[in-house]
């Protein structure tokens, strides 16, 4: 993987100076650090609750060797055939081999906690983050009643669009 370029301050939404670090950025004024956690999920359909989160994969954006991965038992039998075709998962197999969703989310939260401390904020990063974050957020709140990422996410597609001035259609993974 290529090392990601630092984010221009104007795009970061913070006019205070920041210093890029191996795992994120440090705000000079407050001393708070951000760590960027890249997250990708596979699901059984388009919306959380009605459809199941089937797998979570995550890594530190600037230290991709630090990873987390798990497969989850489905919460119901609902599925969109196209979603299962893309992922290659079987609901029957995951019902047998996947983690209970509460255990999977606890393990994910514990992993995120190992990356951060009181002065560090984990930032959810995703390629089409609204989709991935919606499932992760729903599952964290349903099973743990909290989301270690808070209520926001950094979308790589939108960041790329803002940084390059391209059109939304040009932010597909096949074009970036």
C-alpha positions in Angstrom: 0.0 0.0 0.0 1.1 3.5 -0.7 1.6 5.8 2.3 -1.3 8.3 2.5 -0.5 11.9 2.0 -1.1 14.3 4.9 -4.5 16.0 4.8 -4.4 19.7 4.0 -5.5 21.8 7.0 -8.4 23.3 5.1 -9.8 19.9 4.4 -9.2 18.7 8.0 -11.7 21.3 9.2 -9.2 22.7 11.8 -7.2 25.8 11.3 -4.8 24.9 14.2 -1.4 23.5 13.2 -1.1 19.7 13.2 1.9 17.4 13.0 1.4 14.2 11.1 2.4 11.1 13.1 2.9 7.5 12.1 -0.7 6.7 13.3 -2.4 10.1 13.0 -2.0 13.8 13.9 -1.3 15.8 17.0 -2.9 19.2 17.6 -0.2 21.5 18.8 -2.6 23.7 20.8 -4.3 21.0 22.8 -1.8 18.1 22.6 -4.7 15.8 21.6 -3.8 13.1 19.1 -6.0 11.5 16.5 -5.5 8.0 15.2 -7.1 7.0 11.9 -8.6 3.6 11.9 -9.5 2.3 8.4 -12.6 0.1 8.6 -14.3 -2.1 6.0 -17.4 -4.2 6.5 -19.4 -6.8 4.7 -23.1 -7.0 5.2 -26.1 -9.0 4.2 -27.9 -6.0 2.8 -28.1 -2.2 2.6 -29.4 -1.1 6.0 -28.4 -2.0 9.6 -31.1 -3.7 11.8 -33.0 -5.1 8.9 -29.8 -6.7 7.6 -26.8 -8.2 9.3 -23.2 -7.1 9.7 -21.2 -10.1 8.6 -17.6 -9.1 8.9 -15.4 -6.3 10.2 -11.8 -5.6 9.0 -9.8 -2.7 10.4 -6.3 -1.4 10.5 -4.4 1.7 11.5 -4.4 3.9 8.4 -0.6 4.7 8.8 0.4 1.4 10.3 -1.6 -1.2 8.2 0.2 -4.1 9.9 -1.9 -3.4 13.1 -5.1 -5.1 12.2 -8.4 -6.4 13.5 -10.8 -8.9 11.8 -13.8 -10.9 12.7 -16.8 -12.6 11.2 -20.2 -12.3 13.0 -23.2 -14.5 13.3 -26.2 -12.9 11.5 -28.9 -11.3 13.6 -31.6 -12.5 11.3 -32.1 -14.4 8.0 -32.6 -11.3 5.8 -30.3 -10.8 2.9 -29.9 -9.2 -0.5 -28.5 -11.8 -2.9 -26.2 -9.2 -4.5 -24.7 -8.4 -1.1 -23.9 -12.1 -0.4 -22.5 -12.5 -3.9 -20.1 -9.6 -3.4 -18.9 -10.9 0.0 -19.0 -14.6 -0.8 -20.4 -15.3 2.7 -23.0 -17.9 3.6 -25.5 -17.0 6.3 -25.7 -20.7 7.3 -21.9 -21.0 7.7 -21.6 -17.7 9.7 -24.5 -18.9 12.0 -22.2 -21.8 12.8 -18.7 -20.2 12.8 -19.2 -16.5 13.4 -18.8 -14.7 16.7 -21.9 -13.7 18.6 -22.4 -10.0 17.7 -22.0 -8.8 21.3 -18.6 -10.6 21.5 -17.5 -9.3 18.1 -18.3 -5.7 19.0 -16.6 -6.1 22.4 -13.5 -7.5 20.8 -13.5 -4.6 18.3 -13.9 -2.0 21.0 -11.2 -3.6 23.0 -8.8 -3.5 20.0 -9.6 0.1 19.4 -8.9 0.8 23.1 -5.4 -0.7 22.7 -4.7 1.9 20.0 -5.7 5.0 22.0 -5.5 6.5 25.5 -7.1 9.5 27.2 -5.3 12.0 25.0 -6.0 10.1 21.8 -9.2 10.1 19.7 -9.8 7.2 17.4 -11.2 8.4 14.0 -13.3 6.0 11.9 -12.1 6.1 8.3 -13.8 4.4 5.4 -14.1 4.2 1.7 -17.8 5.1 1.5 -17.7 5.6 5.3 -21.4 6.4 5.6 -22.3 2.8 4.7 -19.6 1.1 6.8 -20.1 3.5 9.8 -23.8 3.0 9.8 -23.5 -0.7 10.5 -20.6 -0.4 12.9 -22.4 2.4 14.8 -25.7 0.4 15.0 -24.0 -2.7 16.2 -21.9 -0.8 18.8 -25.0 0.9 20.2 -27.2 -2.2 20.0 -24.7 -4.6 21.7 -22.4 -2.3 23.8 -24.5 0.9 24.1 -21.5 3.0 23.1 -19.4 3.6 20.0 -15.7 4.2 20.7 -15.5 6.3 17.4 -18.2 8.7 18.6 -20.8 9.8 16.0 -18.6 10.8 13.1 -16.5 9.3 10.4 -13.9 10.4 7.8 -15.0 9.4 4.2 -12.1 8.8 1.9 -14.2 9.4 -1.2 -15.3 12.8 0.0 -11.8 13.7 1.1 -10.4 12.7 -2.3 -13.1 14.7 -4.1 -12.3 17.8 -2.0 -8.5 17.4 -2.3 -8.5 16.9 -6.1 -11.6 18.8 -7.2 -12.9 15.8 -9.1 -16.5 14.8 -9.6 -18.3 12.3 -7.3 -18.4 9.8 -10.1 -14.6 9.9 -10.2 -14.3 8.7 -6.6 -15.0 5.1 -7.3 -12.2 2.7 -6.2 -11.6 1.7 -9.8 -10.7 5.3 -10.6 -8.7 6.4 -7.6 
